[in-house]
Amino acid sequence: MDRSYSILLHAADGYYEEKRSKFYAVAYPVRTEDEALSLIAAERKKTYDARHHCYAYQIGAANELCRFSDDGEPSGTAGKPILEALSGSGLHNTLLIVTRYFGGTLLGTGGLVRAYSTAAKDALGHAEAAVVRPVKKAGISCAYPDLARVDKLLSGSDGVFCGRRSYGETAEITLYLLADQAERFAMSLADATAGRVRLQMTDDAEILTIADRFHSEY
């Protein structure tokens, strides 16, 4: 079962205007509800002269926490369309705020839904995403005569990501392995080095990959 999920790498902006009402959208990566609420409060303070600050956020690998707010707009015309845009993007751990400056003309419920949804989607369209993958974290302690064999095995192994290296009396390498690859790689490593180098499993972890390339621990 694939338990990977996508997240936002950086904040992203969007905009929509209709009948002089201006809708400014911003998407933020967040890890906790407190972080989301803090960003909402900061946005309210920064754009204190705006009429509405509507938002939605979803947090967790399975979006265990979802919240949205119409912030004074008619029920169902702002927060829910923002959340639907966010859910449709496939992004997790993301907050999306749409700030409205009223233009003097009522848009009606259909117009509001369209405006908030369009602004939200515009921000998400500018977003750069990464994939968080659950992995097994492991270590290798490798004598230098075996290092070339180990590096060759690493370069040819799918689902194995290299982390930190250090060089002292031996080469120490941190690895992250997709769960279904751990046992196979451990056997390949032992075979390639005649049992001299073995995989030392440590913890479960999560890694961040961008375009299928290892980026960092998440």
C-alpha positions as a printed Julia matrix, in Angstrom:
218×3 Matrix{Float64}:
   0.0     0.0     0.0
   1.45    3.36   -1.08
   1.35    5.79    1.86
   3.17    8.64    0.13
   1.52   12.07   -0.08
   2.16   15.43   -1.72
   2.94   18.69    0.07
   3.58   22.29   -0.85
   7.23   23.33   -0.9
   6.81   27.1    -0.7
   4.06   29.68   -0.39
   2.24   30.4    -3.65
   0.0    33.32   -4.66
  -3.1    33.64   -6.83
  -5.52   36.39   -7.87
  -8.98   36.87   -9.36
 -11.07   39.97   -9.96
 -14.77   40.28  -10.74
 -16.9    43.43  -10.75
 -14.13   45.31   -8.96
 -14.04   42.8    -6.09
 -10.46   41.59   -5.73
  -9.61   38.14   -4.43
  -6.03   37.55   -3.28
  -5.15   33.91   -2.59
  -2.09   32.52   -0.85
  -1.25   28.89   -0.14
   1.13   27.98    2.7
   2.78   24.72    3.75
   1.83   23.93    7.37
   2.54   21.05    9.75
   0.12   21.81   12.6
  -3.2    23.53   13.22
  -1.49   26.08   15.46
   0.78   27.03   12.57
  -2.23   27.43   10.27
  -4.1    29.6    12.77
  -1.03   31.76   13.3
  -0.72   32.38    9.55
  -4.42   33.23    9.3
  -4.05   35.75   12.13
  -1.0    37.27   10.45
  -2.9    37.59    7.15
  -5.79   39.34    8.92
  -3.35   41.78   10.5
  -1.5    42.42    7.24
  -4.67   43.0     5.2
  -6.77   44.53    7.97
  -8.72   46.7     5.49
 -10.08   43.71    3.55
 -13.71   42.66    3.93
 -13.24   38.89    4.23
 -10.43   36.44    5.0
 -11.79   33.04    3.98
  -9.68   29.92    4.25
  -9.37   26.16    4.29
  -6.64   23.84    5.48
  -6.01   20.13    5.59
  -3.32   18.53    7.69
  -2.04   14.97    7.94
  -0.99   12.16    5.65
  -4.67   11.23    5.23
  -6.0    14.79    5.76
  -7.07   13.8     9.25
  -7.71   17.46   10.09
  -9.79   19.61    7.72
 -11.22   23.04    8.5
 -12.7    25.9     6.47
 -14.32   29.27    7.09
 -16.61   31.57    5.08
 -15.63   34.49    7.36
 -18.93   36.32    6.93
 -19.66   35.38    3.33
 -22.94   33.48    2.71
 -22.66   29.91    3.94
 -21.01   27.56    1.46
 -19.81   30.26   -0.93
 -16.18   30.67    0.16
 -14.61   28.22    2.59
 -16.08   25.11    0.97
 -15.02   26.05   -2.6
 -11.54   26.79   -1.28
 -11.4    23.4     0.45
 -12.66   21.66   -2.69
  -9.9    23.31   -4.73
  -7.35   22.27   -2.13
  -8.64   18.69   -2.0
  -8.62   18.5    -5.78
  -4.96   19.52   -5.87
  -3.92   16.43   -3.9
  -1.83   18.56   -1.53
  -1.64   17.75    2.18
  -0.39   19.89    5.07
  -1.56   23.0     3.25
  -3.39   26.19    4.23
  -5.15   28.28    1.58
  -6.39   31.8     2.41
  -8.41   33.96    0.02
  -8.71   37.6     1.04
 -11.5    39.65   -0.55
 -11.6    43.4    -1.09
 -15.23   44.24   -1.82
 -15.76   46.16   -5.07
 -19.18   47.6    -4.28
 -21.27   45.17   -6.34
 -22.81   41.97   -4.97
 -21.73   38.88   -6.87
 -24.48   36.49   -5.78
 -23.86   33.0    -4.45
 -22.8    31.56   -7.82
 -20.44   34.46   -8.44
 -18.85   34.1    -5.01
 -18.32   30.36   -5.42
 -16.7    30.96   -8.8
 -14.52   33.79   -7.53
 -13.2    32.02   -4.45
 -12.66   28.78   -6.34
 -10.84   30.52   -9.21
  -8.55   32.5    -6.91
  -7.75   29.38   -4.9
  -6.97   27.36   -8.02
  -4.77   30.15   -9.36
  -2.6    30.0    -6.22
  -2.41   26.22   -6.4
  -1.49   26.44  -10.08
   1.65   28.37   -9.06
   2.58   25.87   -6.35
   5.68   23.7    -6.38
   5.04   20.31   -4.83
   7.12   17.51   -3.36
   6.27   13.96   -2.34
   6.68   12.7     1.22
   7.43    8.98    1.31
   7.4     6.75    4.39
  10.69    4.84    4.58
  12.91    2.7     6.75
  15.96    4.55    7.96
  19.2     2.56    8.02
  22.95    2.92    8.26
  26.0     1.36    6.64
  29.49    1.23    8.09
  31.75    0.45    5.17
  35.49   -0.18    4.98
  37.06    1.75    2.11
  37.99   -1.3    -0.04
  34.24   -2.06   -0.25
  33.08    1.51   -0.89
  33.15    1.3    -4.69
  31.04   -1.88   -4.6
  28.55   -0.23   -2.24
  28.31    2.92   -4.37
  27.71    0.84   -7.49
  24.93   -1.04   -5.74
  23.39    2.2    -4.48
  23.4     3.82   -7.92
  21.58    0.85   -9.41
  18.97    0.35   -6.69
  15.44    1.7    -6.99
  13.7     2.8    -3.82
  16.95    3.46   -1.94
  17.89    7.06   -1.14
  21.25    8.23    0.2
  21.44   10.71    3.04
  24.37   11.96    5.11
  27.88   10.55    4.68
  30.86   10.86    6.96
  34.39    9.61    6.5
  36.63    8.49    9.33
  38.16    5.1     9.9
  35.23    3.81    7.84
  32.67    5.4     5.56
  29.38    5.93    7.37
  26.3     6.28    5.14
  22.71    7.03    6.13
  20.12    5.39    3.88
  16.36    5.65    3.45
  14.63    2.64    1.91
  11.07    2.15    0.74
   9.59   -0.55    2.95
   9.28   -3.16    0.21
  12.92   -2.65   -0.81
  14.61   -2.96    2.58
  14.96   -6.75    2.77
  15.97   -7.08   -0.88
  18.62   -4.36   -0.59
  20.02   -5.86    2.62
  20.53   -9.18    0.84
  22.1    -7.5    -2.21
  24.46   -5.53    0.02
  25.63   -8.64    1.84
  26.12  -10.49   -1.46
  28.06   -7.63   -3.08
  30.52   -7.4    -0.18
  30.71  -11.1     0.78
  28.94  -10.27    4.03
  31.45   -7.64    5.14
  28.92   -4.76    4.97
  25.49   -5.14    6.48
  22.49   -2.9     6.73
  21.72   -1.62   10.23
  18.05   -0.67   10.48
  17.29    2.24   12.8
  13.91    4.01   12.64
  10.84    4.59   10.55
  11.07    7.98    8.89
   9.73   10.15    6.08
  11.72   11.63    3.22
  10.99   14.46    0.82
  11.44   13.76   -2.89
  11.2    16.24   -5.75
  10.8    14.83   -9.26
  11.67   11.42   -7.75
  15.0    12.71   -6.43
  15.83   12.56   -2.71
  15.78   16.03   -1.16
  15.74   15.78    2.63
  14.25   14.11    5.66
  10.76   15.44    6.38
